[in-house]
């Protein structure tokens, strides 16, 4: 397998969401709006090892994408948020590189979109 180089940035933000279709049972409370500190990590492929995309530039861009989101995220799941960020990465930085986007609730449970 050929070596690949990745950059990584992380960011956290507060948000409120709910899962309207949560099944009955011990986690039915997820139907109600509840707050999390969402943790985001984005890995982006670099095509050479001299910091092709500057981390701070990427992080500034990521923070601007997330700042446009409302505090009340409605029914957005971690999977939905990660997919949105992934699409925004492709639009901003190009679809020719690979991305891994992780969004978790409170740094614990979440999703990864590649």
C-alpha positions as CSV (number, residue, x, y, z in Angstrom):
1,X,0.0,0.0,0.0
2,X,1.4,3.4,-0.9
3,X,2.0,5.9,1.8
4,X,-0.6,8.7,2.0
5,X,-0.3,12.0,3.9
6,X,-3.2,13.6,5.8
7,X,-3.8,16.9,7.5
8,X,-6.2,17.0,10.4
9,X,-8.1,19.8,12.0
10,X,-10.5,19.7,15.0
11,X,-13.2,22.0,16.2
12,X,-16.0,21.9,18.8
13,X,-19.3,23.7,18.9
14,X,-22.4,23.7,21.0
15,X,-25.7,22.6,19.4
16,X,-29.2,21.3,20.2
17,X,-30.7,18.5,18.2
18,X,-33.3,15.7,18.5
19,X,-34.1,12.4,16.9
20,X,-37.9,12.6,16.2
21,X,-38.0,8.9,15.3
22,X,-36.3,7.6,18.4
23,X,-37.9,4.2,19.3
24,X,-39.8,3.7,22.5
25,X,-37.7,2.4,25.3
26,X,-34.8,3.6,27.4
27,X,-33.6,6.2,24.8
28,X,-37.0,7.7,23.8
29,X,-35.9,10.9,25.5
30,X,-33.8,11.6,22.4
31,X,-37.0,12.7,20.7
32,X,-36.8,15.9,22.8
33,X,-34.3,18.7,21.9
34,X,-31.1,18.2,23.9
35,X,-27.7,19.9,23.9
36,X,-24.3,18.5,23.0
37,X,-20.8,19.8,22.5
38,X,-20.2,18.4,19.0
39,X,-16.7,17.4,18.3
40,X,-15.6,17.6,14.6
41,X,-12.4,16.2,13.2
42,X,-11.6,16.5,9.5
43,X,-8.8,14.6,7.8
44,X,-7.8,15.9,4.4
45,X,-5.4,14.3,2.0
46,X,-2.2,16.1,1.3
47,X,-0.4,15.5,-2.0
48,X,3.1,16.4,-0.7
49,X,4.7,16.6,2.7
50,X,5.3,20.4,2.9
51,X,1.8,21.3,4.2
52,X,0.0,21.7,0.9
53,X,-3.0,23.0,2.7
54,X,-2.2,25.0,5.8
55,X,-3.9,23.6,8.9
56,X,-4.9,27.1,10.2
57,X,-6.3,28.1,6.9
58,X,-8.4,24.9,6.7
59,X,-9.5,25.4,10.4
60,X,-10.5,29.0,9.7
61,X,-12.6,27.8,6.8
62,X,-14.2,24.9,8.8
63,X,-15.1,27.3,11.6
64,X,-16.8,29.6,9.1
65,X,-18.8,26.7,7.8
66,X,-19.9,25.6,11.3
67,X,-20.6,29.2,12.4
68,X,-23.3,29.4,9.7
69,X,-25.2,26.6,11.4
70,X,-28.0,27.6,13.8
71,X,-27.7,26.6,17.5
72,X,-30.8,24.5,17.1
73,X,-29.8,21.9,14.6
74,X,-33.3,20.3,14.5
75,X,-33.2,16.7,13.4
76,X,-29.6,16.8,12.1
77,X,-27.7,13.6,13.1
78,X,-23.9,13.3,13.4
79,X,-24.1,11.4,10.1
80,X,-25.9,14.2,8.4
81,X,-23.6,16.8,9.8
82,X,-20.5,14.8,8.7
83,X,-21.9,14.4,5.2
84,X,-22.6,18.1,4.9
85,X,-19.1,19.0,6.0
86,X,-17.7,16.3,3.6
87,X,-19.6,17.9,0.6
88,X,-18.4,21.4,1.7
89,X,-14.8,20.1,1.7
90,X,-15.1,18.8,-1.8
91,X,-16.6,22.1,-3.0
92,X,-13.9,24.2,-1.3
93,X,-10.8,22.0,-1.5
94,X,-11.5,19.8,-4.5
95,X,-13.1,16.4,-5.1
96,X,-9.7,15.0,-6.2
97,X,-8.5,14.5,-2.7
98,X,-10.0,12.2,0.0
99,X,-11.6,13.4,3.2
100,X,-12.6,11.7,6.5
101,X,-15.1,13.7,8.6
102,X,-15.9,12.7,12.1
103,X,-18.7,14.3,14.2
104,X,-19.4,13.1,17.7
105,X,-21.6,14.0,20.5
106,X,-19.5,15.2,23.5
107,X,-16.5,13.5,22.0
108,X,-18.0,10.1,22.7
109,X,-20.4,8.6,20.1
110,X,-20.7,9.7,16.5
111,X,-20.2,9.1,12.9
112,X,-17.4,9.1,10.3
113,X,-18.1,9.9,6.6
114,X,-15.4,9.1,4.0
